[in-house]
Amino acid sequence: MTTLARWARAEWGALYAAARRPLVARRWRAVPMAVTAVCLTAVLHVVHNQSWGYQVVQNVGGVRAQDPLWLALLRTPLSLFVPALDLPVWGALAQILLVFGIAELCLGWWRALAIAYVATLAGTLYARLGIGLGPHSPIGLPASDAWVVDTGPSAAVVGLAVFLGRRYRAYVTASVVVAAMVVEVVLKENLAGKEHLAAIVAVLVLCAVGELRQRRSRDRTGSGSGAPPSQS
């Protein structure tokens, strides 16, 4: 086995094994949520580009920091599937199919969707916080960003990618995703890039909480095993 193959096995072996089992057993029936997400995103993109459909999509899935919080929260679930108009939709569809599909195979559809929602919601709430802090704060935003539409599915894709990397020990992959988002902010310094970083922070907090709960569970199991405590 070559050095590259050994590295790939160490980096992606656990993720590959977790995704392969349900995919071999059920084929595309194993990823109904990911397929639905791709179809819904494609439909919203087509409608969004129609003269009669632009405002319809904005009313049901367009989230801006200027919106009342209750309205933003109401629109956020569907905003996961509203692609940015200035980016190629095929790239967004491919990312959703790949990342949402792997997440659904490894985590189950409801857990994958919940993490995607948390990542998107973190970006949405950060935008409000950043505008409140103002452009002079290191994590602040200019007031003009209140009119910018949130990132859509990209924050969810980034969040899921980092979560999977952490959970299945693909640390280099997760680090590359984080580094790419940092570079995006440095080069562009736009709202989308900073929302991606907010999504990453939220997902890393979820990972830390999950790891802490597992550690405490192992400690309780060990302490209740009946074995005598070690003495120094």
ZIDA-V812349 format. One record per backbone hydrogen bond with DSSP energy under -1.0 kcal/mol. NH is the residue of the N-H (numbers start at 1). CO is the residue of the C=O. Records with the same first field share a line. If there is no record, write none. Layout:
NH: CO + CO
This chain:
6: 2
7: 3
8: 4
9: 5
10: 6
11: 7
12: 8
13: 9
16: 12
17: 13
18: 14
19: 15
20: 16
21: 17
23: 19
24: 20
25: 21
26: 22
27: 23
29: 26
30: 27
31: 28
35: 31
36: 32
37: 33
38: 34
39: 35
40: 36
41: 37
42: 38
43: 39
44: 40
45: 41
46: 42
47: 43
48: 44
49: 45
50: 47
54: 50
57: 53
58: 54
59: 55
60: 56
61: 57
62: 58
66: 146
67: 64
72: 68
73: 69
74: 70
75: 71
76: 72
79: 75
81: 78
82: 79
87: 84
92: 88
93: 89
94: 90
95: 91
96: 92
97: 93
98: 94
99: 95
100: 96
101: 97
102: 98
103: 99
104: 100
105: 101
106: 102
107: 103
108: 104
112: 108
113: 109
114: 110
115: 111
116: 112
117: 113
118: 114
119: 115
120: 116
121: 117
122: 118
123: 119
124: 120
125: 121
126: 122
127: 123
128: 124
129: 125
130: 126
131: 127
132: 128
133: 129
134: 130
137: 134
140: 137
141: 130
145: 142
146: 143
147: 144
148: 145
150: 63
157: 153
158: 154
159: 155
160: 156
161: 157
162: 158
163: 159
164: 160
165: 161
166: 162
167: 163
168: 164
170: 165
171: 169
174: 170
175: 171
176: 172
177: 173
178: 174
179: 175
180: 176
181: 177
182: 178
183: 179
184: 180
185: 181
186: 182
187: 183
188: 184
194: 190
195: 191
196: 192
197: 193
198: 194
199: 195
200: 196
201: 197
202: 198
203: 199
204: 200
205: 201
206: 202
207: 203
208: 204
209: 205
210: 206
211: 207
212: 208
213: 209
214: 210
215: 211
216: 212
217: 213
218: 214
219: 215
220: 216
221: 217
222: 218
223: 219
224: 220
225: 222
